[in-house]
Amino acid sequence: MTNALVTNTMPQLYAVIGNPIEHSRSPLIHHAFAQQLGIKLSYEKIWAPIDGFEEAVNAFRERGGRGMNVTVPFKLEAFDLAQQHSDRARRALAANTLVFPESPDEPVFADNTDGVGLVNDLAFHGVTLTGKRVLILGAGGATRGVLAPLLEQEPQTILIANRNPERAYGLVKEFTDAAGSSSLSGCPLTDIEETSFDLIINATPASLTAELPPLPEAIVGAKTVAYDMAYGAKPTVFMQWAKARGARPLDGLGMLVEQAAESFALWHGRRPDAAPVRELLREEIRLAAERADAD
């Protein structure tokens, strides 16, 4: 399948779909990419009811939609809706990017760019994974979506810690069987090995409610990078906790931009420069926070 779509003089229609969706900054990101590369597009937000994902997608396609980013809670449904899938979407069993063909008789293509977005963001910050010890907090969809690209970087070990350890063990078995890798292991959140890791990834939703998972201090060393998939105007509680113990904290804003750049390249066949859009988004978040404080 040819993933690149041919642009023309008319703006092509793209969107991000989710529930909720008001908070999404995907339109800002994709319009910035398009301006950078001189591509005409229209990009919108679509709210869909929990039981109305497929209907919303079909309505969008009838209006001429060529591609969609998909956010919670529809990534599993996006995977099921498509007839063709990238390897990384198949590994994740979820999709955050859909490519719609011009003809309704041709297959819809699904990809998952979350994992490569994370890896590219870590690389942007100079973080290498080969031979490193990695701890992932959480065993939900966010972890599933990034595991395969992380394993491709050949870390020494990846430990998945989760409140319900059975979910962690399930991911370990599934991805070990698929990749033939012996570097994966799992444990309860309350039973993390008390030794330092090179990289700790917070893939739990705890930061969204300003909560902190129960963590032993020994997991943070002098060279530890603490990466929170969440982001905001201020460092998350996890980032603050890690920094206070000597770690280098990073948030997930860059991952958001990098996964969007991967989607953009899939749709248009041209890869934008993510760096200036990172700065644009960071400034937009800062200004939004200032406006909220003023109100």
Secondary structure, 3 states (H helix, E strand, C coil): CCCCCCCCCCCEEEEEEECCCCCCCHHHHHHHHHHHHCCCEEEEEEECCCCCHHHHHHHHHHCCEEEEEECCCCHHHHHHHCCEECHHHHHHCCCCEEECCCCCCCCCEEECCHHHHHHHHHHHCCCCCCCCEEEEECCCHHHHHHHHHHHHCCCCEEEEEECCHHHHHHHHHHHHHHHCCCCEEEEEHHHCCCCCEEEEEECCCHHHHCCCCCCCHHHEEEEEEEEECCCCCCCCHHHHHHHHCCCEEECCHHHHHHHHHHHHHHHHCCCCCHHHHHHHHHHHHHHHHHHHHHC
